């Protein structure tokens, strides 16, 4: 398999790119319950539940409609179901609304950064609710 270039990644809300992004990540985690018993020589566990989260960073541009949507959702505590995290031109991760109609992300953090010698940037952390799918 050929290596994928990070410069081809992007985040979309609906059909619109979030402008001026510089990085993103997705984290899929498994919860575990310890089921080790007296006399066991090794730890034992069962996977109990999965969860996922993501983040993305970029240059602040309030004229961008997607950045405006994210800003508004962060202030209101709203959720977003139609977000996609693209790894290239066609493959992406998204809330799996086909499996769970209520799957979505909520904005956990919205950080705005300014430095007198630099460009204003932002960072957004999202938490998934329901399953995520790679398409």
N, CA, C and O atoms as a GROMACS GRO file, in nm:
protein
  540
    1UNK      N    1   0.084  -0.117   0.000
    1UNK     CA    2   0.000   0.000   0.000
    1UNK      C    3   0.089   0.124   0.000
    1UNK      O    4   0.188   0.131   0.073
    2UNK      N    5   0.054   0.218  -0.080
    2UNK     CA    6   0.130   0.342  -0.089
    2UNK      C    7   0.105   0.430   0.033
    2UNK      O    8  -0.004   0.430   0.090
    3UNK      N    9   0.205   0.504   0.072
    3UNK     CA   10   0.191   0.597   0.184
    3UNK      C   11   0.094   0.709   0.145
    3UNK      O   12   0.088   0.750   0.029
    4UNK      N   13   0.021   0.757   0.243
    4UNK     CA   14  -0.072   0.867   0.218
    4UNK      C   15  -0.009   0.996   0.266
    4UNK      O   16   0.056   0.999   0.371
    5UNK      N   17  -0.027   1.101   0.191
    5UNK     CA   18   0.028   1.231   0.226
    5UNK      C   19  -0.069   1.307   0.314
    5UNK      O   20  -0.187   1.322   0.280
    6UNK      N   21  -0.021   1.356   0.428
    6UNK     CA   22  -0.105   1.431   0.520
    6UNK      C   23  -0.164   1.556   0.459
    6UNK      O   24  -0.270   1.602   0.500
    7UNK      N   25  -0.096   1.613   0.361
    7UNK     CA   26  -0.146   1.737   0.300
    7UNK      C   27  -0.278   1.717   0.226
    7UNK      O   28  -0.346   1.814   0.195
    8UNK      N   29  -0.315   1.589   0.199
    8UNK     CA   30  -0.440   1.561   0.131
    8UNK      C   31  -0.558   1.539   0.227
    8UNK      O   32  -0.670   1.517   0.183
    9UNK      N   33  -0.532   1.544   0.357
    9UNK     CA   34  -0.637   1.527   0.456
    9UNK      C   35  -0.720   1.656   0.466
    9UNK      O   36  -0.673   1.764   0.430
   10UNK      N   37  -0.842   1.642   0.517
   10UNK     CA   38  -0.927   1.758   0.538
   10UNK      C   39  -1.044   1.719   0.627
   10UNK      O   40  -1.070   1.601   0.649
   11UNK      N   41  -1.114   1.818   0.678
   11UNK     CA   42  -1.235   1.797   0.757
   11UNK      C   43  -1.347   1.871   0.685
   11UNK      O   44  -1.330   1.985   0.642
   12UNK      N   45  -1.463   1.803   0.672
   12UNK     CA   46  -1.579   1.865   0.609
   12UNK      C   47  -1.696   1.862   0.705
   12UNK      O   48  -1.715   1.767   0.781
   13UNK      N   49  -1.775   1.968   0.700
   13UNK     CA   50  -1.906   1.969   0.764
   13UNK      C   51  -2.005   1.974   0.649
   13UNK      O   52  -2.011   2.072   0.575
   14UNK      N   53  -2.082   1.868   0.637
   14UNK     CA   54  -2.166   1.856   0.517
   14UNK      C   55  -2.075   1.842   0.397
   14UNK      O   56  -1.986   1.757   0.396
   15UNK      N   57  -2.095   1.925   0.298
   15UNK     CA   58  -2.012   1.920   0.177
   15UNK      C   59  -1.907   2.030   0.174
   15UNK      O   60  -1.839   2.048   0.072
   16UNK      N   61  -1.892   2.104   0.285
   16UNK     CA   62  -1.802   2.219   0.288
   16UNK      C   63  -1.678   2.190   0.372
   16UNK      O   64  -1.688   2.147   0.487
   17UNK      N   65  -1.560   2.215   0.313
   17UNK     CA   66  -1.434   2.201   0.387
   17UNK      C   67  -1.426   2.303   0.499
   17UNK      O   68  -1.469   2.418   0.483
   18UNK      N   69  -1.369   2.262   0.612
   18UNK     CA   70  -1.330   2.358   0.714
   18UNK      C   71  -1.199   2.419   0.663
   18UNK      O   72  -1.101   2.348   0.644
   19UNK      N   73  -1.199   2.549   0.642
   19UNK     CA   74  -1.086   2.617   0.577
   19UNK      C   75  -0.965   2.627   0.669
   19UNK      O   76  -0.978   2.631   0.791
   20UNK      N   77  -0.849   2.632   0.607
   20UNK     CA   78  -0.722   2.666   0.668
   20UNK      C   79  -0.675   2.571   0.779
   20UNK      O   80  -0.610   2.614   0.874
   21UNK      N   81  -0.706   2.443   0.766
   21UNK     CA   82  -0.662   2.347   0.867
   21UNK      C   83  -0.516   2.310   0.847
   21UNK      O   84  -0.465   2.308   0.735
   22UNK      N   85  -0.449   2.281   0.957
   22UNK     CA   86  -0.308   2.245   0.953
   22UNK      C   87  -0.280   2.106   1.012
   22UNK      O   88  -0.176   2.047   0.985
   23UNK      N   89  -0.374   2.054   1.093
   23UNK     CA   90  -0.357   1.919   1.147
   23UNK      C   91  -0.491   1.866   1.196
   23UNK      O   92  -0.584   1.941   1.223
   24UNK      N   93  -0.498   1.733   1.205
   24UNK     CA   94  -0.617   1.668   1.261
   24UNK      C   95  -0.580   1.531   1.311
   24UNK      O   96  -0.477   1.475   1.273
   25UNK      N   97  -0.665   1.477   1.399
   25UNK     CA   98  -0.643   1.341   1.448
   25UNK      C   99  -0.776   1.279   1.488
   25UNK      O  100  -0.871   1.349   1.522
   26UNK      N  101  -0.780   1.146   1.485
   26UNK     CA  102  -0.894   1.067   1.531
   26UNK      C  103  -0.836   0.963   1.627
   26UNK      O  104  -0.732   0.904   1.599
   27UNK      N  105  -0.903   0.942   1.738
   27UNK     CA  106  -0.860   0.842   1.836
   27UNK      C  107  -0.979   0.751   1.867
   27UNK      O  108  -1.084   0.797   1.912
   28UNK      N  109  -0.961   0.621   1.843
   28UNK     CA  110  -1.064   0.521   1.872
   28UNK      C  111  -1.012   0.436   1.986
   28UNK      O  112  -0.904   0.378   1.978
   29UNK      N  113  -1.089   0.428   2.093
   29UNK     CA  114  -1.043   0.363   2.216
   29UNK      C  115  -1.139   0.252   2.258
   29UNK      O  116  -1.259   0.259   2.233
   30UNK      N  117  -1.084   0.151   2.324
   30UNK     CA  118  -1.164   0.043   2.379
   30UNK      C  119  -1.159   0.050   2.531
   30UNK      O  120  -1.052   0.066   2.589
   31UNK      N  121  -1.274   0.039   2.594
   31UNK     CA  122  -1.279   0.027   2.739
   31UNK      C  123  -1.262  -0.119   2.776
   31UNK      O  124  -1.306  -0.208   2.702
   32UNK      N  125  -1.201  -0.145   2.889
   32UNK     CA  126  -1.177  -0.281   2.933
   32UNK      C  127  -1.221  -0.300   3.077
   32UNK      O  128  -1.202  -0.212   3.160
   33UNK      N  129  -1.280  -0.416   3.106
   33UNK     CA  130  -1.315  -0.454   3.242
   33UNK      C  131  -1.224  -0.568   3.283
   33UNK      O  132  -1.212  -0.668   3.212
   34UNK      N  133  -1.159  -0.553   3.397
   34UNK     CA  134  -1.070  -0.656   3.448
   34UNK      C  135  -1.152  -0.774   3.499
   34UNK      O  136  -1.244  -0.755   3.579
   35UNK      N  137  -1.121  -0.894   3.453
   35UNK     CA  138  -1.190  -1.014   3.500
   35UNK      C  139  -1.090  -1.115   3.556
   35UNK      O  140  -1.116  -1.236   3.556
   36UNK      N  141  -0.976  -1.066   3.604
   36UNK     CA  142  -0.875  -1.152   3.663
   36UNK      C  143  -0.927  -1.209   3.795
   36UNK      O  144  -0.989  -1.138   3.874
   37UNK      N  145  -0.901  -1.337   3.816
   37UNK     CA  146  -0.948  -1.404   3.937
   37UNK      C  147  -0.830  -1.450   4.022
   37UNK      O  148  -0.717  -1.458   3.974
   38UNK      N  149  -0.858  -1.480   4.149
   38UNK     CA  150  -0.756  -1.539   4.234
   38UNK      C  151  -0.701  -1.664   4.168
   38UNK      O  152  -0.776  -1.744   4.114
   39UNK      N  153  -0.570  -1.679   4.170
   39UNK     CA  154  -0.506  -1.795   4.113
   39UNK      C  155  -0.464  -1.778   3.968
   39UNK      O  156  -0.386  -1.858   3.916
   40UNK      N  157  -0.514  -1.674   3.900
   40UNK     CA  158  -0.472  -1.650   3.762
   40UNK      C  159  -0.327  -1.605   3.759
   40UNK      O  160  -0.283  -1.531   3.846
   41UNK      N  161  -0.253  -1.650   3.658
   41UNK     CA  162  -0.114  -1.608   3.641
   41UNK      C  163  -0.101  -1.484   3.553
   41UNK      O  164   0.000  -1.414   3.557
   42UNK      N  165  -0.203  -1.458   3.475
   42UNK     CA  166  -0.203  -1.345   3.383
   42UNK      C  167  -0.331  -1.265   3.403
   42UNK      O  168  -0.434  -1.320   3.442
   43UNK      N  169  -0.324  -1.136   3.376
   43UNK     CA  170  -0.443  -1.052   3.377
   43UNK      C  171  -0.539  -1.097   3.267
   43UNK      O  172  -0.497  -1.141   3.160
   44UNK      N  173  -0.668  -1.086   3.295
   44UNK     CA  174  -0.771  -1.113   3.195
   44UNK      C  175  -0.865  -0.994   3.191
   44UNK      O  176  -0.892  -0.931   3.293
   45UNK      N  177  -0.916  -0.965   3.073
   45UNK     CA  178  -1.011  -0.854   3.061
   45UNK      C  179  -1.106  -0.879   2.944
   45UNK      O  180  -1.081  -0.962   2.857
   46UNK      N  181  -1.215  -0.807   2.946
   46UNK     CA  182  -1.313  -0.808   2.837
   46UNK      C  183  -1.330  -0.665   2.788
   46UNK      O  184  -1.332  -0.571   2.866
   47UNK      N  185  -1.342  -0.651   2.657
   47UNK     CA  186  -1.371  -0.520   2.600
   47UNK      C  187  -1.515  -0.488   2.635
   47UNK      O  188  -1.606  -0.567   2.608
   48UNK      N  189  -1.537  -0.371   2.695
   48UNK     CA  190  -1.671  -0.335   2.741
   48UNK      C  191  -1.741  -0.238   2.648
   48UNK      O  192  -1.860  -0.255   2.619
   49UNK      N  193  -1.671  -0.137   2.602
   49UNK     CA  194  -1.735  -0.035   2.519
   49UNK      C  195  -1.627   0.041   2.443
   49UNK      O  196  -1.514   0.055   2.490
   50UNK      N  197  -1.662   0.088   2.328
   50UNK     CA  198  -1.570   0.167   2.247
   50UNK      C  199  -1.609   0.314   2.257
   50UNK      O  200  -1.725   0.347   2.283
   51UNK      N  201  -1.513   0.401   2.237
   51UNK     CA  202  -1.541   0.543   2.227
   51UNK      C  203  -1.442   0.605   2.132
   51UNK      O  204  -1.338   0.547   2.102
   52UNK      N  205  -1.474   0.723   2.085
   52UNK     CA  206  -1.383   0.789   1.991
   52UNK      C  207  -1.388   0.940   2.011
   52UNK      O  208  -1.485   0.995   2.062
   53UNK      N  209  -1.281   1.002   1.968
   53UNK     CA  210  -1.271   1.148   1.976
   53UNK      C  211  -1.181   1.195   1.862
   53UNK      O  212  -1.116   1.114   1.795
   54UNK      N  213  -1.178   1.323   1.843
   54UNK     CA  214  -1.094   1.379   1.738
   54UNK      C  215  -1.055   1.522   1.770
   54UNK      O  216  -1.107   1.583   1.864
   55UNK      N  217  -0.965   1.573   1.693
   55UNK     CA  218  -0.925   1.713   1.708
   55UNK      C  219  -0.875   1.764   1.575
   55UNK      O  220  -0.829   1.688   1.490
   56UNK      N  221  -0.883   1.894   1.559
   56UNK     CA  222  -0.824   1.957   1.441
   56UNK      C  223  -0.788   2.101   1.474
   56UNK      O  224  -0.850   2.165   1.559
   57UNK      N  225  -0.687   2.149   1.404
   57UNK     CA  226  -0.629   2.280   1.430
   57UNK      C  227  -0.610   2.353   1.298
   57UNK      O  228  -0.596   2.291   1.193
   58UNK      N  229  -0.610   2.484   1.306
   58UNK     CA  230  -0.586   2.561   1.186
   58UNK      C  231  -0.576   2.709   1.212
   58UNK      O  232  -0.571   2.753   1.327
   59UNK      N  233  -0.575   2.785   1.105
   59UNK     CA  234  -0.571   2.930   1.111
   59UNK      C  235  -0.713   2.984   1.120
   59UNK      O  236  -0.800   2.945   1.042
   60UNK      N  237  -0.736   3.073   1.213
   60UNK     CA  238  -0.868   3.129   1.237
   60UNK      C  239  -0.914   3.214   1.120
   60UNK      O  240  -0.841   3.304   1.075
   61UNK      N  241  -1.034   3.187   1.068
   61UNK     CA  242  -1.091   3.263   0.957
   61UNK      C  243  -1.242   3.265   0.974
   61UNK      O  244  -1.312   3.176   0.926
   62UNK      N  245  -1.293   3.366   1.042
   62UNK     CA  246  -1.435   3.372   1.073
   62UNK      C  247  -1.520   3.399   0.949
   62UNK      O  248  -1.643   3.392   0.958
   63UNK      N  249  -1.459   3.428   0.833
   63UNK     CA  250  -1.536   3.440   0.711
   63UNK      C  251  -1.569   3.302   0.652
   63UNK      O  252  -1.649   3.292   0.559
   64UNK      N  253  -1.508   3.196   0.706
   64UNK     CA  254  -1.534   3.060   0.660
   64UNK      C  255  -1.661   3.008   0.726
   64UNK      O  256  -1.672   3.009   0.849
   65UNK      N  257  -1.758   2.961   0.647
   65UNK     CA  258  -1.886   2.918   0.702
   65UNK      C  259  -1.872   2.797   0.794
   65UNK      O  260  -1.944   2.788   0.894
   66UNK      N  261  -1.783   2.704   0.764
   66UNK     CA  262  -1.764   2.588   0.850
   66UNK      C  263  -1.703   2.626   0.984
   66UNK      O  264  -1.743   2.575   1.088
   67UNK      N  265  -1.605   2.717   0.982
   67UNK     CA  266  -1.550   2.765   1.109
   67UNK      C  267  -1.657   2.837   1.189
   67UNK      O  268  -1.661   2.825   1.312
   68UNK      N  269  -1.743   2.913   1.122
   68UNK     CA  270  -1.854   2.979   1.191
   68UNK      C  271  -1.947   2.878   1.256
   68UNK      O  272  -1.991   2.898   1.369
   69UNK      N  273  -1.978   2.770   1.185
   69UNK     CA  274  -2.064   2.665   1.241
   69UNK      C  275  -2.001   2.605   1.366
   69UNK      O  276  -2.068   2.587   1.467
   70UNK      N  277  -1.872   2.575   1.358
   70UNK     CA  278  -1.802   2.518   1.473
   70UNK      C  279  -1.801   2.614   1.592
   70UNK      O  280  -1.824   2.573   1.706
   71UNK      N  281  -1.774   2.739   1.564
   71UNK     CA  282  -1.773   2.842   1.668
   71UNK      C  283  -1.911   2.850   1.735
   71UNK      O  284  -1.921   2.852   1.858
   72UNK      N  285  -2.015   2.854   1.655
   72UNK     CA  286  -2.152   2.862   1.706
   72UNK      C  287  -2.188   2.739   1.788
   72UNK      O  288  -2.248   2.751   1.895
   73UNK      N  289  -2.152   2.620   1.740
   73UNK     CA  290  -2.181   2.496   1.812
   73UNK      C  291  -2.105   2.490   1.944
   73UNK      O  292  -2.157   2.439   2.043
   74UNK      N  293  -1.983   2.541   1.945
   74UNK     CA  294  -1.905   2.543   2.069
   74UNK      C  295  -1.972   2.633   2.173
   74UNK      O  296  -1.978   2.598   2.291
   75UNK      N  297  -2.022   2.747   2.130
   75UNK     CA  298  -2.087   2.840   2.223
   75UNK      C  299  -2.222   2.789   2.273
   75UNK      O  300  -2.260   2.815   2.387
   76UNK      N  301  -2.294   2.715   2.188
   76UNK     CA  302  -2.429   2.671   2.224
   76UNK      C  303  -2.434   2.531   2.283
   76UNK      O  304  -2.538   2.488   2.333
   77UNK      N  305  -2.324   2.458   2.277
   77UNK     CA  306  -2.325   2.320   2.323
   77UNK      C  307  -2.393   2.228   2.224
   77UNK      O  308  -2.438   2.119   2.261
   78UNK      N  309  -2.402   2.270   2.100
   78UNK     CA  310  -2.469   2.192   1.996
   78UNK      C  311  -2.386   2.074   1.950
   78UNK      O  312  -2.269   2.059   1.986
   79UNK      N  313  -2.448   1.991   1.869
   79UNK     CA  314  -2.382   1.871   1.815
   79UNK      C  315  -2.380   1.877   1.662
   79UNK      O  316  -2.453   1.955   1.600
   80UNK      N  317  -2.295   1.792   1.604
   80UNK     CA  318  -2.280   1.787   1.458
   80UNK      C  319  -2.281   1.641   1.415
   80UNK      O  320  -2.199   1.562   1.463
   81UNK      N  321  -2.372   1.604   1.325
   81UNK     CA  322  -2.379   1.466   1.276
   81UNK      C  323  -2.308   1.450   1.143
   81UNK      O  324  -2.262   1.341   1.109
   82UNK      N  325  -2.298   1.558   1.067
   82UNK     CA  326  -2.248   1.547   0.929
   82UNK      C  327  -2.103   1.593   0.915
   82UNK      O  328  -2.069   1.664   0.820
   83UNK      N  329  -2.017   1.553   1.010
   83UNK     CA  330  -1.875   1.586   1.001
   83UNK      C  331  -1.800   1.465   0.944
   83UNK      O  332  -1.832   1.350   0.976
   84UNK      N  333  -1.700   1.492   0.860
   84UNK     CA  334  -1.619   1.386   0.800
   84UNK      C  335  -1.472   1.424   0.813
   84UNK      O  336  -1.433   1.538   0.788
   85UNK      N  337  -1.392   1.326   0.854
   85UNK     CA  338  -1.248   1.343   0.868
   85UNK      C  339  -1.180   1.265   0.755
   85UNK      O  340  -1.164   1.143   0.764
   86UNK      N  341  -1.140   1.335   0.648
   86UNK     CA  342  -1.083   1.272   0.530
   86UNK      C  343  -0.935   1.243   0.548
   86UNK      O  344  -0.860   1.328   0.595
   87UNK      N  345  -0.895   1.121   0.510
   87UNK     CA  346  -0.753   1.087   0.510
   87UNK      C  347  -0.691   1.108   0.372
   87UNK      O  348  -0.569   1.118   0.360
   88UNK      N  349  -0.775   1.116   0.269
   88UNK     CA  350  -0.732   1.144   0.132
   88UNK      C  351  -0.855   1.195   0.056
   88UNK      O  352  -0.952   1.238   0.119
   89UNK      N  353  -0.851   1.191  -0.074
   89UNK     CA  354  -0.961   1.248  -0.153
   89UNK      C  355  -1.093   1.173  -0.138
   89UNK      O  356  -1.199   1.232  -0.160
   90UNK      N  357  -1.089   1.045  -0.102
   90UNK     CA  358  -1.213   0.967  -0.099
   90UNK      C  359  -1.243   0.895   0.033
   90UNK      O  360  -1.360   0.873   0.063
   91UNK      N  361  -1.144   0.859   0.111
   91UNK     CA  362  -1.163   0.782   0.233
   91UNK      C  363  -1.173   0.872   0.355
   91UNK      O  364  -1.097   0.967   0.369
   92UNK      N  365  -1.269   0.841   0.442
   92UNK     CA  366  -1.290   0.927   0.559
   92UNK      C  367  -1.352   0.851   0.676
   92UNK      O  368  -1.406   0.742   0.660
   93UNK      N  369  -1.341   0.911   0.794
   93UNK     CA  370  -1.410   0.865   0.914
   93UNK      C  371  -1.525   0.961   0.940
   93UNK      O  372  -1.514   1.081   0.918
   94UNK      N  373  -1.638   0.905   0.987
   94UNK     CA  374  -1.755   0.988   1.017
   94UNK      C  375  -1.843   0.917   1.119
   94UNK      O  376  -1.837   0.794   1.132
   95UNK      N  377  -1.926   0.992   1.193
   95UNK     CA  378  -2.025   0.927   1.279
   95UNK      C  379  -2.108   0.830   1.194
   95UNK      O  380  -2.154   0.866   1.086
   96UNK      N  381  -2.127   0.708   1.244
   96UNK     CA  382  -2.195   0.604   1.167
   96UNK      C  383  -2.346   0.613   1.189
   96UNK      O  384  -2.404   0.539   1.268
   97UNK      N  385  -2.409   0.705   1.117
   97UNK     CA  386  -2.553   0.726   1.131
   97UNK      C  387  -2.634   0.613   1.066
   97UNK      O  388  -2.754   0.602   1.091
   98UNK      N  389  -2.571   0.529   0.983
   98UNK     CA  390  -2.641   0.414   0.926
   98UNK      C  391  -2.665   0.308   1.034
   98UNK      O  392  -2.767   0.239   1.031
   99UNK      N  393  -2.573   0.295   1.128
   99UNK     CA  394  -2.586   0.200   1.237
   99UNK      C  395  -2.666   0.258   1.353
   99UNK      O  396  -2.746   0.189   1.415
  100UNK      N  397  -2.642   0.386   1.380
  100UNK     CA  398  -2.710   0.455   1.491
  100UNK      C  399  -2.749   0.594   1.441
  100UNK      O  400  -2.663   0.679   1.422
  101UNK      N  401  -2.876   0.617   1.421
  101UNK     CA  402  -2.925   0.744   1.366
  101UNK      C  403  -2.888   0.863   1.453
  101UNK      O  404  -2.885   0.977   1.404
  102UNK      N  405  -2.858   0.840   1.580
  102UNK     CA  406  -2.822   0.948   1.672
  102UNK      C  407  -2.672   0.972   1.681
  102UNK      O  408  -2.628   1.055   1.761
  103UNK      N  409  -2.591   0.900   1.602
  103UNK     CA  410  -2.445   0.917   1.608
  103UNK      C  411  -2.409   1.060   1.567
  103UNK      O  412  -2.466   1.114   1.472
  104UNK      N  413  -2.313   1.119   1.640
  104UNK     CA  414  -2.274   1.258   1.614
  104UNK      C  415  -2.149   1.290   1.694
  104UNK      O  416  -2.095   1.205   1.764
  105UNK      N  417  -2.103   1.414   1.682
  105UNK     CA  418  -1.996   1.464   1.767
  105UNK      C  419  -2.046   1.586   1.844
  105UNK      O  420  -2.132   1.661   1.797
  106UNK      N  421  -1.990   1.602   1.962
  106UNK     CA  422  -2.010   1.726   2.036
  106UNK      C  423  -1.874   1.793   2.050
  106UNK      O  424  -1.771   1.725   2.056
  107UNK      N  425  -1.874   1.922   2.055
  107UNK     CA  426  -1.748   1.995   2.068
  107UNK      C  427  -1.712   2.001   2.216
  107UNK      O  428  -1.783   2.061   2.296
  108UNK      N  429  -1.601   1.937   2.250
  108UNK     CA  430  -1.555   1.934   2.389
  108UNK      C  431  -1.471   2.056   2.423
  108UNK      O  432  -1.474   2.106   2.535
  109UNK      N  433  -1.397   2.104   2.324
  109UNK     CA  434  -1.312   2.220   2.350
  109UNK      C  435  -1.296   2.302   2.223
  109UNK      O  436  -1.289   2.249   2.112
  110UNK      N  437  -1.288   2.431   2.242
  110UNK     CA  438  -1.264   2.525   2.132
  110UNK      C  439  -1.164   2.625   2.187
  110UNK      O  440  -1.197   2.705   2.275
  111UNK      N  441  -1.044   2.622   2.136
  111UNK     CA  442  -0.938   2.709   2.185
  111UNK      C  443  -0.895   2.804   2.075
  111UNK      O  444  -0.866   2.763   1.962
  112UNK      N  445  -0.893   2.929   2.108
  112UNK     CA  446  -0.854   3.034   2.016
  112UNK      C  447  -0.720   3.087   2.065
  112UNK      O  448  -0.707   3.120   2.183
  113UNK      N  449  -0.619   3.097   1.978
  113UNK     CA  450  -0.483   3.135   2.018
  113UNK      C  451  -0.436   3.255   1.936
  113UNK      O  452  -0.450   3.259   1.814
  114UNK      N  453  -0.379   3.352   2.005
  114UNK     CA  454  -0.320   3.468   1.938
  114UNK      C  455  -0.186   3.501   2.000
  114UNK      O  456  -0.170   3.493   2.122
  115UNK      N  457  -0.091   3.537   1.918
  115UNK     CA  458   0.041   3.579   1.963
  115UNK      C  459   0.076   3.705   1.885
  115UNK      O  460   0.048   3.714   1.766
  116UNK      N  461   0.137   3.799   1.949
  116UNK     CA  462   0.165   3.927   1.883
  116UNK      C  463   0.250   3.912   1.758
  116UNK      O  464   0.245   3.998   1.670
  117UNK      N  465   0.329   3.805   1.748
  117UNK     CA  466   0.416   3.790   1.632
  117UNK      C  467   0.368   3.681   1.536
  117UNK      O  468   0.441   3.642   1.445
  118UNK      N  469   0.245   3.632   1.556
  118UNK     CA  470   0.200   3.523   1.471
  118UNK      C  471   0.060   3.543   1.418
  118UNK      O  472   0.003   3.652   1.426
  119UNK      N  473   0.007   3.437   1.363
  119UNK     CA  474  -0.126   3.435   1.305
  119UNK      C  475  -0.222   3.374   1.407
  119UNK      O  476  -0.184   3.283   1.481
  120UNK      N  477  -0.344   3.424   1.413
  120UNK     CA  478  -0.444   3.370   1.505
  120UNK      C  479  -0.480   3.228   1.461
  120UNK      O  480  -0.508   3.203   1.344
  121UNK      N  481  -0.480   3.135   1.556
  121UNK     CA  482  -0.511   2.996   1.528
  121UNK      C  483  -0.625   2.948   1.618
  121UNK      O  484  -0.663   3.016   1.714
  122UNK      N  485  -0.678   2.832   1.586
  122UNK     CA  486  -0.780   2.770   1.671
  122UNK      C  487  -0.754   2.621   1.680
  122UNK      O  488  -0.690   2.562   1.593
  123UNK      N  489  -0.804   2.560   1.786
  123UNK     CA  490  -0.798   2.415   1.807
  123UNK      C  491  -0.936   2.370   1.853
  123UNK      O  492  -0.997   2.435   1.937
  124UNK      N  493  -0.984   2.261   1.798
  124UNK     CA  494  -1.115   2.207   1.835
  124UNK      C  495  -1.099   2.061   1.872
  124UNK      O  496  -1.036   1.984   1.800
  125UNK      N  497  -1.157   2.024   1.985
  125UNK     CA  498  -1.162   1.885   2.027
  125UNK      C  499  -1.306   1.839   2.022
  125UNK      O  500  -1.395   1.907   2.072
  126UNK      N  501  -1.330   1.722   1.962
  126UNK     CA  502  -1.466   1.668   1.954
  126UNK      C  503  -1.470   1.531   2.020
  126UNK      O  504  -1.371   1.459   2.024
  127UNK      N  505  -1.587   1.497   2.072
  127UNK     CA  506  -1.612   1.367   2.134
  127UNK      C  507  -1.725   1.301   2.058
  127UNK      O  508  -1.832   1.360   2.042
  128UNK      N  509  -1.704   1.180   2.011
  128UNK     CA  510  -1.806   1.107   1.939
  128UNK      C  511  -1.910   1.048   2.031
  128UNK      O  512  -1.879   1.007   2.143
  129UNK      N  513  -2.032   1.045   1.984
  129UNK     CA  514  -2.141   0.976   2.053
  129UNK      C  515  -2.198   0.876   1.954
  129UNK      O  516  -2.245   0.914   1.847
  130UNK      N  517  -2.194   0.750   1.989
  130UNK     CA  518  -2.233   0.646   1.896
  130UNK      C  519  -2.113   0.601   1.815
  130UNK      O  520  -2.002   0.648   1.839
  131UNK      N  521  -2.134   0.511   1.721
  131UNK     CA  522  -2.023   0.452   1.647
  131UNK      C  523  -1.963   0.547   1.542
  131UNK      O  524  -2.025   0.643   1.498
  132UNK      N  525  -1.840   0.514   1.505
  132UNK     CA  526  -1.771   0.582   1.396
  132UNK      C  527  -1.745   0.477   1.287
  132UNK      O  528  -1.726   0.359   1.317
  133UNK      N  529  -1.746   0.520   1.162
  133UNK     CA  530  -1.719   0.427   1.050
  133UNK      C  531  -1.613   0.488   0.960
  133UNK      O  532  -1.605   0.610   0.945
  134UNK      N  533  -1.533   0.401   0.901
  134UNK     CA  534  -1.439   0.443   0.798
  134UNK      C  535  -1.501   0.406   0.664
  134UNK      O  536  -1.537   0.291   0.641
  135UNK      N  537  -1.512   0.505   0.578
  135UNK     CA  538  -1.575   0.483   0.447
  135UNK      C  539  -1.479   0.518   0.337
  135UNK      O  540  -1.513   0.507   0.219
   0.00000   0.00000   0.00000
